[in-house]
Amino acid sequence: MLEGILSFLLVVVIIFLLFKFVFKFALKTIIKIIINSVIGFIILTICNFIPGIAVDINILTALVAGIFGIPGALVIIILTLLGVI
């Protein structure tokens, strides 16, 4: 009886620690993606106010700038200046 209770408590503690680690990692990743998205969008929006640079903000540019952040926004800007996008 005591062994069963201790085994159950051990399993509960292991599951709790596992979920705590997984959700903490997932929350950090989600926050990082949100911050990258906001920074990328701000860079693309600021570039639209600079004469000579007209970056279209569409699904493709939003995804690239959102996922890759500053480097993605810079790639979008460079491709726009080269006339590729």
C-alpha positions in Angstrom: 0.0 0.0 0.0 2.7 2.5 1.0 4.8 1.5 -2.1 1.8 2.2 -4.3 1.3 5.7 -2.8 5.0 6.5 -3.1 5.1 5.3 -6.7 2.1 7.5 -7.5 3.6 10.5 -5.8 6.9 10.0 -7.7 5.1 9.8 -11.0 3.1 12.9 -10.2 6.3 14.8 -9.3 8.0 13.7 -12.5 5.0 14.7 -14.7 4.8 18.1 -12.9 8.5 18.8 -13.5 8.3 17.7 -17.1 5.3 20.0 -17.8 7.0 22.8 -16.0 10.0 22.5 -18.2 8.1 22.1 -21.5 5.7 25.0 -20.8 8.6 27.3 -19.7 10.5 26.5 -22.9 7.4 27.1 -25.0 6.6 30.4 -23.3 10.1 31.7 -23.8 9.9 30.7 -27.5 6.6 32.4 -28.0 7.7 35.6 -26.4 10.9 35.6 -28.5 8.8 35.2 -31.7 6.4 38.0 -30.7 9.3 40.4 -30.0 10.9 39.5 -33.3 7.7 40.1 -35.1 7.2 43.5 -33.6 10.7 44.6 -34.3 10.6 43.4 -37.9 7.3 45.2 -38.5 8.6 48.4 -36.9 11.7 48.3 -39.2 9.5 47.7 -42.3 7.1 50.5 -41.3 10.0 53.0 -40.7 11.5 52.1 -44.1 8.2 53.1 -45.8 8.7 56.6 -44.5 12.2 56.9 -46.0 12.0 58.3 -49.5 13.2 55.9 -52.2 12.3 52.8 -50.2 8.8 51.5 -50.6 8.4 48.1 -49.0 5.1 46.4 -49.6 3.9 44.8 -46.3 2.1 41.6 -47.4 2.0 38.0 -46.2 5.4 37.1 -47.4 7.2 40.1 -46.0 5.3 39.9 -42.7 6.3 36.2 -42.3 10.0 36.8 -43.1 10.2 39.8 -40.9 8.2 38.1 -38.2 10.2 34.9 -38.1 13.7 36.3 -38.6 13.3 39.7 -37.0 15.9 42.3 -37.8 17.9 40.2 -40.3 14.7 39.2 -42.1 13.6 42.8 -42.4 17.0 43.8 -43.7 16.8 41.1 -46.4 13.4 42.3 -47.4 14.7 45.9 -47.7 17.7 44.8 -49.7 15.6 42.7 -52.1 13.2 45.6 -52.5 16.0 48.0 -53.4 17.3 45.4 -55.9 13.9 45.1 -57.4 13.4 41.5 -56.7 10.3 41.9 -54.5 
